[in-house]
């Protein structure tokens, strides 16, 4: 072993070590890329979803801010439904529910739906939620069917 083969932190790295680290770095990057590609190829498709951003509607229900913003309502057949509330950007939906949490409200936004899962993308601004003085949280459709879309 010559004095050039011994690593000292303040001295130049020996050529043999530079070649090893360069090869190891390239190998790690190639291995990481191959692993990521393999994992991505094994993922199942999420399935069809629907979001018509231009169709703003109103929903009646009970607003909940914790653990995350939700609107609890009932579907046309009387089954309870829950839709998450969100917005484009970071508008703080949970914070804007505020004192309306647990009360009957009317929420305005567009429906995002995939299978049985629903989310309402509320409009930006302060007027997307208001207290529902009627207190009617009865049959409000959250689940849109093909027939509903034909009638609309």
C-alpha positions as CSV (number, residue, x, y, z in Angstrom):
1,X,0.0,0.0,0.0
2,X,1.5,3.3,-1.0
3,X,0.9,6.6,0.8
4,X,-1.5,7.6,-2.1
5,X,-3.8,4.8,-1.2
6,X,-4.5,5.9,2.3
7,X,-7.5,8.3,2.9
8,X,-6.8,11.5,4.8
9,X,-9.7,14.0,5.1
10,X,-7.7,17.0,4.2
11,X,-5.7,15.4,1.3
12,X,-6.9,14.5,-2.2
13,X,-9.0,11.3,-2.5
14,X,-6.9,8.4,-4.0
15,X,-7.8,7.5,-7.6
16,X,-8.9,4.0,-6.7
17,X,-11.4,5.4,-4.2
18,X,-12.7,8.0,-6.7
19,X,-13.3,5.3,-9.2
20,X,-15.1,3.2,-6.6
21,X,-17.4,6.1,-5.4
22,X,-18.2,7.1,-9.0
23,X,-19.2,3.6,-10.0
24,X,-21.1,3.0,-6.7
25,X,-23.0,6.3,-7.2
26,X,-23.9,5.4,-10.8
27,X,-25.0,2.0,-9.6
28,X,-27.1,3.4,-6.8
29,X,-28.8,5.8,-9.2
30,X,-29.5,3.1,-11.8
31,X,-30.8,0.7,-9.1
32,X,-33.1,3.4,-7.6
33,X,-34.5,4.2,-11.0
34,X,-35.1,0.6,-11.8
35,X,-36.8,0.0,-8.4
36,X,-39.0,3.1,-8.9
37,X,-40.0,1.9,-12.4
38,X,-40.8,-1.6,-11.1
39,X,-42.9,-0.3,-8.3
40,X,-44.7,2.1,-10.6
41,X,-45.4,-0.7,-13.1
42,X,-47.0,-2.8,-10.3
43,X,-49.5,-0.1,-9.3
44,X,-53.2,-0.7,-10.1
45,X,-55.0,2.0,-12.0
46,X,-57.1,4.3,-9.8
47,X,-60.2,3.9,-11.9
48,X,-62.5,6.4,-13.6
49,X,-63.3,9.6,-11.8
50,X,-65.4,12.6,-12.6
51,X,-65.0,16.3,-11.9
52,X,-66.8,18.9,-13.8
53,X,-65.2,22.1,-12.6
54,X,-67.7,24.3,-14.4
55,X,-70.8,22.8,-12.7
56,X,-71.3,24.7,-9.4
57,X,-74.0,23.3,-7.2
58,X,-75.2,23.5,-3.6
59,X,-75.4,20.8,-1.0
60,X,-77.1,20.8,2.4
61,X,-75.7,18.9,5.3
62,X,-73.8,19.1,8.6
63,X,-70.3,20.6,8.4
64,X,-67.5,19.1,10.3
65,X,-64.0,20.6,10.6
66,X,-62.2,17.9,12.6
67,X,-60.3,15.7,11.9
68,X,-60.7,17.2,8.4
69,X,-63.3,19.3,6.5
70,X,-66.4,17.2,5.6
71,X,-70.0,17.5,4.8
72,X,-72.3,14.9,6.3
73,X,-75.6,14.4,4.4
74,X,-78.0,11.7,3.2
75,X,-78.3,10.4,-0.3
76,X,-81.6,10.1,-2.2
77,X,-82.2,6.6,-0.8
78,X,-81.7,7.8,2.8
79,X,-78.2,6.3,3.3
80,X,-75.8,8.6,5.2
81,X,-73.1,10.1,2.9
82,X,-69.9,12.0,3.7
83,X,-68.1,14.2,1.3
84,X,-64.7,15.7,1.9
85,X,-64.4,19.4,1.4
86,X,-61.4,20.9,-0.4
87,X,-60.4,23.7,-2.7
88,X,-57.9,24.6,-5.3
89,X,-54.8,26.0,-3.7
90,X,-54.6,26.2,0.1
91,X,-57.6,28.1,1.2
92,X,-58.0,26.6,4.7
93,X,-61.4,24.9,4.4
94,X,-61.4,23.6,7.9
95,X,-60.6,27.0,9.4
96,X,-63.3,28.7,7.4
97,X,-66.0,26.2,8.7
98,X,-65.3,27.7,12.1
99,X,-68.4,28.3,14.2
100,X,-70.5,26.5,11.6
101,X,-69.1,23.1,12.6
102,X,-71.8,20.8,13.7
103,X,-74.6,23.0,12.3
104,X,-76.8,22.6,9.2
105,X,-75.1,24.4,6.3
106,X,-75.3,25.0,2.6
107,X,-72.1,24.4,0.7
108,X,-71.4,25.6,-2.8
109,X,-68.8,23.9,-5.1
110,X,-68.3,21.3,-7.7
111,X,-68.5,17.5,-7.1
112,X,-65.5,15.3,-7.5
113,X,-66.4,11.6,-7.6
114,X,-64.7,8.3,-8.0
115,X,-66.8,5.2,-7.3
116,X,-68.5,5.6,-3.9
117,X,-66.1,8.3,-2.8
118,X,-67.1,12.0,-3.0
119,X,-65.4,15.3,-2.5
120,X,-66.7,18.8,-3.0
121,X,-64.3,21.4,-4.4
122,X,-65.6,24.6,-2.8
123,X,-65.2,27.9,-4.5
124,X,-62.4,30.1,-3.3
125,X,-63.6,33.0,-1.2
126,X,-65.6,33.4,1.9
127,X,-69.1,32.8,0.5
128,X,-68.9,29.1,-0.2
129,X,-70.5,28.1,3.1
130,X,-73.5,29.5,4.9
131,X,-75.8,28.4,7.7
132,X,-78.9,26.6,6.6
133,X,-81.8,28.3,8.4
134,X,-84.2,25.6,7.3
135,X,-82.2,22.9,9.0
136,X,-83.2,20.5,6.2
137,X,-80.4,18.0,5.6
138,X,-82.6,15.4,4.0
139,X,-82.2,13.7,0.7
140,X,-79.5,15.5,-1.2
141,X,-77.7,13.5,-4.0
142,X,-74.0,13.4,-3.6
143,X,-73.6,10.4,-6.0
144,X,-74.2,11.5,-9.6
145,X,-75.4,8.8,-12.0
146,X,-75.5,8.8,-15.8
147,X,-79.2,9.5,-15.6
148,X,-78.6,12.6,-13.4
149,X,-76.1,13.9,-15.9
150,X,-78.6,13.5,-18.8
151,X,-81.2,15.5,-17.0
152,X,-78.8,18.3,-16.0
